[in-house]
């Protein structure tokens, strides 16, 4: 075989080998980036939004794909970095996204822009800058809008005062930027992590929630000869009013039943409460919250079984919940105290006066409830699914 043919074959073999090695390296990089992306999703489900954002940045640094940019966009929105979130969303379109991801990104970007516009509208206008003193290099403006030249400096006396040397203008310099040693595909990855202190804690990262509590209860002075031990269930609907302070509002519907045990003494009775409350999330650790709740309610007390005589009253409710947060899932334990004011006579045309059953005096019920709450990050049912 001629020499040039052997050389051509050798070059072709080398080229094929290099191509194969490059393909294998790209495949390995893609798998690594995908593994980092999955790790970021797991961190988000665990409530670590800042950690998830960092993982998505690392995935982008290895292999910039549209889905990684979308995930980063969503995390930056959660961290209250709206400008960074919009930049990440814009990058989705620059990396060949699928049609469903395009639509999903458009909805997210529209929501971010609406939130940003609302905040800009709510913020007070910036005060005008202070007037700048006239200097030889910066003459003062005249009334007509032009400038008045500074009067020529008179010659200083030759014997005493030295000539005034004009101070050169101060040139504003931008703060130094810390460069990353790792080459990043685009400017989105060069942004520093959001200051977590200025963003809402991940544990307060939701719009509204639905919950249920179930547990035992003890009668603490309500009624005359009423049963002492019972149980019940409570349904709650929460709206987070301020993610930064953890302040929110709650509506609740609670029902308690007290029946005498077999052969036991005491009058059976039931209560139903419908009310509203305010709550406050206080963070104790990364995933643990202490949430006090204070509210007021209308209550109906039924003496006997559910078809017995009914009385209405007004009352108050206090709760101190210890909550464990795992993404959108919240598990809790709480002591709950309900206090009832004296019932009004014949409110519901009861045949017997409230005093007959001791309901002309106030009383309380202490309950201990185990609860589960599911949080939603949008007022439309459903949550954003990461890619």
C-alpha positions as CSV (number, residue, x, y, z in Angstrom):
1,X,0.0,0.0,0.0
2,X,1.4,3.4,-0.9
3,X,2.7,5.5,1.9
4,X,0.2,8.3,1.5
5,X,-2.7,5.9,1.8
6,X,-1.3,4.4,5.0
7,X,-0.9,7.9,6.3
8,X,-4.5,8.8,5.4
9,X,-5.8,5.7,7.1
10,X,-3.8,6.5,10.2
11,X,-5.1,10.0,10.3
12,X,-8.7,8.8,9.8
13,X,-8.3,6.3,12.7
14,X,-6.9,9.0,15.0
15,X,-9.8,11.4,14.1
16,X,-12.3,8.6,14.8
17,X,-10.7,7.9,18.1
18,X,-10.7,11.6,19.1
19,X,-14.3,11.9,18.1
20,X,-15.3,8.8,20.1
21,X,-13.4,10.1,23.2
22,X,-15.1,13.5,22.9
23,X,-18.5,11.9,22.6
24,X,-17.8,9.8,25.7
25,X,-16.6,12.8,27.6
26,X,-19.7,14.8,26.6
27,X,-21.9,11.9,27.7
28,X,-20.1,11.7,31.1
29,X,-20.5,15.5,31.5
30,X,-24.2,15.3,30.7
31,X,-24.7,12.6,33.3
32,X,-22.8,14.5,35.9
33,X,-24.8,17.7,35.2
34,X,-28.1,15.8,35.4
35,X,-27.1,14.3,38.7
36,X,-26.3,17.7,40.1
37,X,-29.7,19.0,38.8
38,X,-31.4,16.1,40.6
39,X,-29.5,17.0,43.8
40,X,-30.7,20.6,43.4
41,X,-34.3,19.4,43.1
42,X,-33.9,17.3,46.3
43,X,-32.5,20.3,48.2
44,X,-35.5,22.4,47.1
45,X,-38.0,19.7,48.3
46,X,-36.2,19.8,51.6
47,X,-36.6,23.5,51.9
48,X,-33.0,24.6,51.0
49,X,-33.7,27.0,48.2
50,X,-30.3,28.7,48.3
51,X,-28.5,25.3,48.1
52,X,-30.7,24.2,45.2
53,X,-29.9,27.4,43.3
54,X,-26.2,26.8,43.7
55,X,-26.6,23.2,42.4
56,X,-28.4,24.5,39.3
57,X,-25.6,27.0,38.7
58,X,-23.1,24.1,38.9
59,X,-25.2,22.0,36.4
60,X,-25.3,25.0,34.0
61,X,-21.5,25.4,34.3
62,X,-21.0,21.8,33.2
63,X,-23.7,21.7,30.5
64,X,-25.9,24.7,29.8
65,X,-29.3,23.3,29.1
66,X,-32.7,25.1,29.0
67,X,-34.2,23.0,31.8
68,X,-31.3,23.9,34.2
69,X,-31.9,27.6,33.5
70,X,-35.6,27.2,34.2
71,X,-34.9,25.6,37.6
72,X,-32.4,28.4,38.4
73,X,-35.0,31.0,37.3
74,X,-37.5,29.6,39.8
75,X,-35.1,29.4,42.6
76,X,-33.9,33.0,42.2
77,X,-37.6,34.0,42.2
78,X,-38.0,32.2,45.5
79,X,-34.9,34.0,46.8
80,X,-36.5,37.3,45.8
81,X,-33.8,38.0,43.2
82,X,-36.3,39.0,40.5
83,X,-33.7,40.5,38.1
84,X,-31.6,37.4,38.2
85,X,-34.6,35.2,37.8
86,X,-35.6,37.1,34.6
87,X,-32.1,36.7,33.2
88,X,-32.2,33.0,33.8
89,X,-35.6,32.7,32.2
90,X,-34.3,34.6,29.1
91,X,-31.5,32.1,28.9
92,X,-34.0,29.3,28.6
93,X,-35.0,30.5,25.1
94,X,-31.4,30.7,24.0
95,X,-30.8,27.0,24.6
96,X,-33.4,25.3,22.4
97,X,-36.2,24.5,24.9
98,X,-39.0,22.2,24.1
99,X,-42.4,23.8,23.3
100,X,-43.9,22.9,26.7
101,X,-40.9,24.4,28.5
102,X,-41.2,27.5,26.4
103,X,-44.8,28.0,27.5
104,X,-43.9,27.2,31.1
105,X,-41.1,29.7,31.1
106,X,-43.3,32.4,29.6
107,X,-45.8,32.0,32.4
108,X,-43.1,32.2,35.0
109,X,-41.5,35.2,33.5
110,X,-44.8,37.0,33.2
111,X,-45.5,36.3,36.9
112,X,-42.1,37.6,37.9
113,X,-42.5,40.8,35.8
114,X,-45.9,41.4,37.3
115,X,-44.5,41.0,40.8
116,X,-41.6,43.3,40.0
117,X,-43.9,46.0,38.6
118,X,-46.2,45.8,41.6
119,X,-43.2,46.3,43.9
120,X,-41.9,49.2,41.9
121,X,-45.4,50.8,42.1
122,X,-45.6,50.3,45.8
123,X,-42.1,51.7,46.6
124,X,-41.9,55.5,47.2
125,X,-40.2,57.6,44.6
126,X,-36.6,58.3,45.1
127,X,-35.8,61.8,46.5
128,X,-34.1,64.2,44.1
129,X,-30.3,64.3,44.3
130,X,-28.8,67.1,46.3
131,X,-27.6,70.1,44.4
132,X,-24.0,69.9,43.3
133,X,-21.7,72.8,44.4
134,X,-20.2,74.9,41.6
135,X,-16.5,74.2,41.0
136,X,-14.1,75.3,38.2
137,X,-14.8,72.0,36.5
138,X,-18.5,71.9,37.2
139,X,-20.1,75.4,36.7
140,X,-23.5,76.1,38.3
141,X,-26.6,76.2,36.0
142,X,-28.1,79.6,35.3
143,X,-31.8,80.4,35.4
144,X,-32.3,79.8,31.7
145,X,-31.0,76.3,31.9
146,X,-27.5,77.1,30.6
147,X,-24.3,77.4,32.7
148,X,-22.7,80.4,34.2
149,X,-19.0,80.4,33.8
150,X,-17.0,80.9,37.0
151,X,-15.6,84.4,37.3
152,X,-11.9,84.6,36.4
153,X,-9.7,84.2,39.5
154,X,-7.9,87.4,40.4
155,X,-4.2,87.2,40.6
156,X,-3.2,86.4,44.2
157,X,-1.0,88.8,46.1
158,X,2.6,88.2,45.4
159,X,3.6,88.4,49.0
160,X,1.2,86.4,51.1
161,X,-1.5,84.1,49.7
162,X,-0.3,81.3,47.4
163,X,-2.5,80.6,44.3
164,X,-5.4,78.2,44.7
165,X,-4.9,74.9,43.0
166,X,-8.1,73.5,41.5
167,X,-8.9,70.0,42.9
168,X,-9.3,67.5,40.0
169,X,-12.8,66.0,39.8
170,X,-13.3,62.7,41.6
171,X,-13.9,59.9,39.2
172,X,-16.4,57.3,40.5
173,X,-15.1,53.8,40.2
174,X,-17.2,50.6,40.2
175,X,-16.7,48.1,43.0
176,X,-14.3,45.4,42.2
177,X,-15.9,42.2,40.9
178,X,-14.7,38.9,42.2
179,X,-14.0,36.7,39.2
180,X,-14.7,33.0,39.3
181,X,-11.8,30.7,38.3
182,X,-14.3,28.5,36.5
183,X,-15.3,29.6,33.1
184,X,-19.0,30.2,33.0
185,X,-21.2,29.9,29.9
186,X,-23.0,33.2,30.3
187,X,-23.5,36.2,32.6
188,X,-26.3,34.5,34.6
189,X,-23.8,32.2,36.3
190,X,-21.5,35.1,37.3
191,X,-24.2,36.5,39.6
192,X,-23.4,36.2,43.3
193,X,-25.8,34.3,45.5
194,X,-28.7,36.3,46.8
195,X,-28.3,37.7,50.3
196,X,-30.4,35.3,52.2
197,X,-31.1,37.8,55.0
198,X,-33.0,40.0,52.7
199,X,-35.1,37.2,51.2
200,X,-38.0,35.3,52.8
201,X,-36.9,32.2,54.7
202,X,-37.6,29.0,52.8
203,X,-39.8,27.8,55.6
204,X,-42.1,30.8,54.8
205,X,-42.1,30.2,51.1
206,X,-45.8,29.6,50.3
207,X,-48.9,31.6,49.5
208,X,-51.6,29.5,51.3
209,X,-52.2,26.2,53.0
210,X,-54.8,23.6,53.9
211,X,-54.5,21.6,57.1
212,X,-56.2,19.1,59.5
213,X,-55.7,18.5,63.2
214,X,-56.9,15.5,65.2
215,X,-56.5,14.7,68.9
216,X,-57.9,14.4,72.4
217,X,-59.5,17.0,74.5
218,X,-60.3,17.7,78.2
219,X,-63.2,19.7,79.6
220,X,-61.9,22.4,81.9
221,X,-65.0,23.8,83.5
222,X,-67.5,24.0,80.7
223,X,-71.1,23.2,81.7
224,X,-72.5,21.4,84.8
225,X,-71.8,17.7,85.1
226,X,-70.5,17.5,81.6
227,X,-68.2,14.7,80.5
228,X,-64.5,15.5,81.1
229,X,-62.7,13.6,78.3
230,X,-63.4,13.7,74.5
231,X,-61.8,14.3,71.2
232,X,-62.2,16.1,67.9
233,X,-61.0,17.4,64.6
234,X,-60.1,20.8,63.2
235,X,-59.9,22.0,59.6
236,X,-57.7,25.0,58.8
237,X,-57.1,27.3,55.8
238,X,-54.1,29.6,56.1
239,X,-52.9,32.6,54.0
240,X,-49.4,33.9,54.5
241,X,-49.6,37.7,54.6
242,X,-45.9,38.5,55.0
243,X,-43.3,35.9,54.1
244,X,-40.6,38.0,55.7
245,X,-42.2,38.3,59.2
246,X,-44.1,35.0,59.0
247,X,-47.4,36.7,59.8
248,X,-50.6,35.2,58.4
249,X,-54.3,34.7,58.7
250,X,-56.3,31.6,59.4
251,X,-59.9,30.4,59.1
252,X,-60.9,27.3,61.0
253,X,-63.8,24.9,61.5
254,X,-63.5,22.7,64.6
255,X,-65.7,20.0,66.1
256,X,-65.4,18.3,69.5
257,X,-67.4,15.5,71.0
258,X,-67.6,14.3,74.7
259,X,-69.4,11.1,75.4
260,X,-69.5,9.2,78.7
261,X,-67.7,5.9,78.7
262,X,-69.7,2.7,79.3
263,X,-71.1,2.9,82.8
264,X,-69.5,6.3,83.3
265,X,-71.1,9.4,84.5
266,X,-71.5,12.8,82.9
267,X,-73.6,14.6,80.4
268,X,-72.8,14.1,76.7
269,X,-72.2,17.3,74.8
270,X,-70.6,18.5,71.5
271,X,-69.2,21.8,70.3
272,X,-68.7,23.3,66.8
273,X,-66.5,26.4,66.3
274,X,-66.3,28.6,63.2
275,X,-63.7,31.4,63.5
276,X,-60.7,33.3,62.3
277,X,-57.2,33.8,63.7
278,X,-53.8,35.3,63.1
279,X,-50.6,33.3,63.4
280,X,-46.8,34.0,63.4
281,X,-44.1,31.6,62.2
282,X,-41.0,31.9,64.4
283,X,-38.0,29.9,63.1
284,X,-36.2,27.8,65.7
285,X,-33.9,25.8,63.3
286,X,-33.6,25.0,59.7
287,X,-36.8,23.0,59.5
288,X,-38.5,23.7,62.8
289,X,-41.0,26.4,63.4
290,X,-42.9,27.6,66.5
291,X,-46.2,29.0,65.5
292,X,-48.5,30.8,68.0
293,X,-52.1,31.3,66.9
294,X,-54.7,33.6,68.5
295,X,-58.3,33.7,67.2
296,X,-62.0,34.2,68.0
297,X,-65.0,32.2,67.0
298,X,-68.7,31.6,67.1
299,X,-69.6,28.4,68.8
300,X,-72.6,26.1,69.1
301,X,-72.9,23.8,72.1
302,X,-75.2,20.8,71.8
303,X,-76.2,19.1,75.1
304,X,-76.9,15.4,74.6
305,X,-76.4,13.8,71.3
306,X,-76.3,15.7,68.0
307,X,-80.1,16.1,68.1
308,X,-80.1,17.5,71.6
309,X,-80.7,21.1,72.8
310,X,-78.4,23.7,71.2
311,X,-76.9,26.9,72.6
312,X,-74.8,29.5,70.9
313,X,-72.0,31.6,72.3
314,X,-68.8,33.5,71.4
315,X,-65.3,32.3,72.3
316,X,-61.6,32.6,71.8
317,X,-58.9,30.2,70.7
318,X,-55.2,30.0,71.5
319,X,-52.7,27.6,70.0
320,X,-48.9,27.0,70.2
321,X,-47.8,24.7,67.4
322,X,-44.4,23.1,67.0
323,X,-44.0,22.4,63.3
324,X,-41.6,20.4,61.2
325,X,-41.4,21.6,57.6
326,X,-40.4,19.3,54.7
327,X,-40.9,21.2,51.5
328,X,-44.7,21.7,51.0
329,X,-45.5,19.2,53.8
330,X,-45.8,20.4,57.4
331,X,-46.3,18.1,60.5
332,X,-47.2,19.6,63.8
333,X,-48.1,19.1,67.4
334,X,-50.0,21.7,69.3
335,X,-51.8,22.4,72.6
336,X,-55.1,24.2,71.8
337,X,-57.2,26.1,74.4
338,X,-60.7,27.2,73.5
339,X,-62.6,29.5,75.9
340,X,-66.4,29.9,75.7
341,X,-68.3,32.9,77.1
342,X,-71.7,32.4,78.8
343,X,-74.4,31.3,76.3
344,X,-77.3,33.6,75.7
345,X,-80.7,32.3,76.9
346,X,-82.9,30.8,74.3
347,X,-80.6,31.8,71.4
348,X,-81.8,28.8,69.4
349,X,-85.1,28.4,71.1
350,X,-83.8,25.7,73.4
351,X,-86.5,24.3,75.8
352,X,-84.2,24.8,78.8
353,X,-82.3,27.9,79.9
354,X,-78.5,27.8,79.6
355,X,-78.3,27.9,83.4
356,X,-79.9,24.5,83.5
357,X,-76.7,23.0,82.1
358,X,-74.3,25.5,83.7
359,X,-73.8,27.3,80.4
360,X,-74.6,30.6,82.0
361,X,-71.0,30.6,83.1
362,X,-67.9,30.5,80.9
363,X,-65.7,27.5,80.5
364,X,-62.8,26.1,78.6
365,X,-61.6,23.0,76.7
366,X,-58.0,22.0,76.4
367,X,-57.0,19.9,73.4
368,X,-53.8,18.4,72.1
369,X,-53.7,17.9,68.3
370,X,-51.5,16.2,65.8
371,X,-51.6,18.0,62.5
372,X,-50.7,17.9,58.8
373,X,-50.7,20.9,56.5
374,X,-50.0,21.1,52.7
375,X,-48.7,24.4,51.4
376,X,-49.3,25.9,48.0
377,X,-47.0,28.5,46.3
378,X,-49.7,29.8,44.0
379,X,-53.4,30.7,44.5
380,X,-54.0,28.4,41.5
381,X,-54.1,24.8,42.7
382,X,-50.9,23.0,41.8
383,X,-47.2,23.9,42.1
384,X,-44.4,24.6,39.7
385,X,-42.7,21.3,38.8
386,X,-38.9,21.6,38.3
387,X,-37.3,20.2,35.2
